[in-house]
Amino acid sequence: MSNKVIIKSKLLEPKADNEQKLYQILTIQELSLLNDRSNSKGLVQLAFHLTVMGLSGYLWATNFGNWSVAIPALVIYGFSLASMFAPMHECVHRTAFANNRFNDAVAWFSGLLSFYNSTFFRRYHKWHHRYTRVPDKDPELTDPKPSNLGKYLLIISGFPWWWGKIRGHFQVAIAQFDDFPFVPEAARAEVIRSTRWQLGIYAGAIAISIAVSQPCFFLYWLLPLLVGQPILRFILLAEHTGCTLDANLLTNTRTTLTLWPARFFMWNMPFHAEHHLYASIPFHALPKAHQQLSKHFTHIEPGYLKVNWEIVAK
């Protein structure tokens, strides 16, 4: 009897037997080794990410007027904030750390910094994995598509994302779930409470800025995130755009081979086809998984510039 299996993250529902058989690539032993979660590796990655954020934020805050330092610092600081999406995503899968309470806490904190809500995103992302690229089921397919150059530039700017996040957070806060069928009724109270707490923290930060007569909220969160979002959009657009619109995990997701800084800030999410095929594999094992799985994927590209250029060309 074959010892090949596919093991998905607890985030996901089991797929049908005939669908699983398509992706029985790794053996039980191979997958078991890759699936090993680590508190220490997660903590080291998080510590370095926050250190870069802190140092670049400090340089941004202390060099107003010295724009040769301030502008690069702002870009790095802004992207380090925006890319806190990556640890949130990893922790939502509960693979960043071996301790699930730590996963949940870091997910919420990371979402707070990156303007996501991890409690909501967990439900949204479950459907994205369960129905990846399946029309009328994958919620990511409702996002704007780069059908022409103008729409591409608009998407890269991040403004549709900002509008969607602002509208979505407030819809959830007032318990309006008509647009969010992926949030089950049993989870709605938790999602509402989590979102209201998050919006309350933002409101508190704005109030403090007003009280001290300093634009702290704008200078140290809103503006940097506005700067960082286009870089994140540039990266995330490559994950599925131009891939097949079907449930084939070997053809509907793209891995992008990129430079170390991008892999670092994105917690190895550029190995995205590997992640979708085996969502139980933690971020630190994805490069090794790529070595074992890459030959099975249709879309592996050498860099985000190439992917985005092809998106624009098409």
N, C-alpha and C positions, 0 to 999 in steps of 0.2 A: 504494500500500500504506500502511496506517495506521502512523504512527510512535508510537502510544500503547503503553506497556508498564507492567508492574509489576515493580519490582526489590526483592527482599527482602534483609534482612540475611543475612550469611554464617552467622548462627546457625541459619537456617531451611532446611528442605528445600524444593525446588521443589514447587509445587502442580500439580495436574492442569491440562491445557490448558483444559478447559471451565470450571474454577473461576477460572483467571487472567482469562479473557475478561470475567468479571463485573465486574472491578475495573480495567479499563484506562481510567483517568481522566486521569492526567498524561501529558504528552508526554515523550519522551526528554530533551529540552532542559530542561523544567521540573523533572523529577526529578533530573537531573544537577546543576542549580544547588542544589537543596535538600539533596542528598546530600553536599555538601562538608563534610568533617570538619575540625576545627580544634584543634590543640594549645593555642593561645593562649586561645580561648574556653572550652575545658574547664578550663584552669588558672585563669582568672579566676573562673569559677563555683565551682570547688573551693576556691579561696583565700577567697572571701567566705563560703562555707558554713562553713569551718573557723574563720574569724575570728569569726563570730557565735557559734559553739559555744564558742570559747575565752573570749570576753568574757562571755557569759552564765554559763559555768561558773565563771569567776573571781568574778563577782558572787554566785553561789550559794555558793561556798566561803568567801567573806569577809564574809558578812552574816547568819550564823546569829544569830537573835534579832531581827534587823531584818526581820520577815516581809513588810513592805510592799515591800521590795526582793527578798528571798530567794525568795518564792513565784513572782512573775513571772519571775525569773531561772531558777528551776528548771523552769518550764513551757517557756520558750524553749530552755533547754539540753537538756531531755529530748526535745523535738520535733526539735531539730537532730541529736541522736544517732539517734533513731528514723528520721528521714528520710534518714539516710545510706543507707537502702535505695534511694533514688532514684539517686544516683551509681553504686551497685553495679549496679542494673538497667541503667542507661545503658551502663556499661562492659562488662557481660556481652554486650550487643549490639555492643560494640566501635565505638560511634559517639561516645562522649564526647570522644575524642582521636584524632588521626590516627595516633598511634603505638600499635600493638597491645600491645606489652609494657607500656606505660604504662596502657592500658586494663585489662589483667589485674592489674597491681599495685594500682591504685586500687580495682578491684572487690574484691579480697581484703581490703584495708585497710578499705573501707567496710562490707563484710560483718562484719568483726571488730567494728566499733563498733556495728553495728545487730543483732547476733546472728543474722546469716545466714551461710551459707558460699557464697561465689560459685562455687566449683568445682562444688558440688552444684547450685546454683541455675541454672547455665548449662544443665544437662541438663533440669531440671524446666521451665524457662522455654521451652526449645525446643519441648517438647510442648505447652505452653500456647498458644504462637503457632501451631503447626502444626495443633492441634485445638481452637482457641478455641470454647468453649461447646458442643462436641460431646459429648453424654453418653457416659460410659464410656471417654472418651479424654482429655479435658482434665483434667489433675490438679488444677486449681483447683476443679473441681466437687466434689471430695471434702471441701472445707472446710465447716465448719458454715454452715447457711443461716438467715437471720433469719425463720423461719416464724411467730413470734409475738413480742410485745413482750419477754418474758423472754429469749428467745434472742437477740434484737437487742441488748439491753443486755449480755448475756454476751459476745457477739462484740465489741462496742465496748470492753468492759473490757480486752480483749487476753489474758485468761487462757487461752482455747483456743489462741491463737497461741503463748503461752509453753509450754504443755504439748506442743504439736506440735513446736516447735523443740527443746526439751530431749530429748524422746523420739527425734526424728529424728536429731539430732546423735549421740546415743549408739548408735542402731541402725547408723548408718554407721560409727562408730568401731570397732565390733566386727564389721564386715563383714556386716551383715544387710541384704540388699537386696530381701527379698521384697515389701515395700510400695512399692518404687521401680522399677517396670519401665522407667521412662524413662532410667535410668542404664545405658548399655550395658556389657557385661562388660569391654570393652577400656578403659573409663574408670574402672573401680571402684578400681583401685589408687591413681590420682591423687586421686580424691574422698576415699578413706579417709585418705590421707596429709595432705591439706589440712585435713580435719576434725579429725584428731588434733592437728595443730599448733595449730589454733585453740583447741580445748579445753585444750591444754597452756598456752597464754598466759593463759586465764581462770584455770586452776589456779594459775599462777605469781602472778597478781595477787591471788588470795585468800590465798596463802601469805605474800606481802609484807604484806598487811593484818594478818594474824595476827602476823607477826614484829614489826611496829611497834606492835602493840596499838591500831590505829586502824581504824575501819570504812571505809577508803578505797574498797574495791571496792563496797560497798553505797552509800555516799554519792555517789560520782562516776560510777558506771556503772549499777548495778542499779536503784536508786531513780529516777534520772532517766529511764531507759528504761521503767520501769513507768509513769511519768507521761506520757511521750511517746507510748507505743504507742496509747492510746485515740484520740489525734488522728489518728495514721496510719491506724488502723482506720476511722475516720470518713471519711477520704478514699478509701481503697482500696475500701471497700464500694460506692462509687458507680461503679466502673469497669465492672462487668458486671451487677450485681444488677438484676433486672427487665427485662433485655434478652433478646432471643430466644435460645432454646436450639437453635441450629443454626450452620452454618458461614458464614452471611452476614455478612461483615465490615462491611457498612453498617448492620446492625441489631443486632448482638450485643455492641456495645461503646459506651460512653457517653463523650462529651466534656463536661466541666464547666467552665463559664466562672466563674472565681473571682478573688479579689483577688491582687495582686502578691506578697505574702509567701508565700502558698501555692504559687504558681507557682515562686517562687524556691527554696524549700526542697525542692520536689518535682521540680526540674529540668524544668519544663514537662510533667510527666506528666499533668496534668489534660487536656491535648490527647490523650486516650487513643485515641479512635477513629482519629485521624490516625496515631498511632503503630502501631496494629495493622494498618491498611491498608498503610502503607509503613514497615516497621520499620527500613529503612536510613536514614531521615531523622534526623539528630542533634537533640539537645534544643533547641539554639539556633535551629533552623529550623522547629520545630513551629508557632510562632505564624503564620509566613508560610504554612505548609502549610494551617493552619486556614482562612485567607482563601480559598484555592483549592479546598478540599475540603468545607467545612462544609455546603454545600447538598445534598450527597449522603447525609448521615447522618440516621438517624431520631432518635437520642438526643443532643440537645445541650441541656444544662440550665443555668440561670443561678444556680449556687451549690450548695454542698454541703448547706446547710441545707434547701433545697428538695428535693434528691434524698433525703436521709435522712428528711425528713418524709413523703415519698411512700412510701418503703420501710416506715416504721412504719404509715402509714395503710392500706397494702395487706396 
